[in-house]
Amino acid sequence: MIALNDLAAYKLFPSTFHESTWTVGKQITWAFWHLLWLGGANLIYGVWVGAFPLTFCSFIKIVLYALVSAIIPVMESPFFVKTIS
């Protein structure tokens, strides 16, 4: 899911993802965009297996689960990338 999201975005908006214009803020925003996509994919799977009803509240709950489980890697990744370059 994330790979398809990345490939589509890189092809549709190449100037946005160019190294010279990429910022920490864009990295954090992109990471949260991935969390929303993952939440949507998890909701679809959860509905398919009968774990969640298909409601907006379920979507918010699953996105919050993804956010809580990913908050440290998401917040550390821009600083890690910045120190490498």
Protein Blocks (a to p, Z undefined) as FASTA:
>chain_A
ZZmmmmmmmmmmmmlmgmklpcfklmmmmmmmmmmmmmmmmmmmmmmnopaccdfklmmm
mmmmmmmmmmmmmmmmmmmmmmmZZ
